[in-house]
Amino acid sequence: MNDSSLEQFGFYLQDAEAAWTGNAKSAFGLQNVKWSDEQWQQCKLEYFTEINEASTAAGYWNDITMFFVRTHKSGQVDALLT
C-alpha cells in the first residue's frame, strides 16, 4: 500500500534584510565562511539583487521543505489484509 501526498509549505517574505540574516545563519548558511569584509558585502549585494528580481508585489516566496511521515506496524496491517 502506497499512501503519499505532496503539499507545498511556505510564505512570502516582506523583509529582505531579515531573510538575509535568517538564511546566512541557517543550517545551510554562511556562518563558517571565512571571508573578507569586501567578500561579505559582495555576497550580500548579489543576494539582495536576486531577491529583488524574484520578488512580486506580495514579496519573495520562501519555500519550506518539510517531511511528514506516517507509518504502521506491519503485524497490524498483515492482520487486516488476511
Secondary structure, DSSP 8 states (H G I E B T S, - for coil): --------EEEEE--HHHHHHHHHTSTTSSTT----HHHHHHHHHHHHHHHHHH-BTTBEEEEE---------HHHHHHHH-
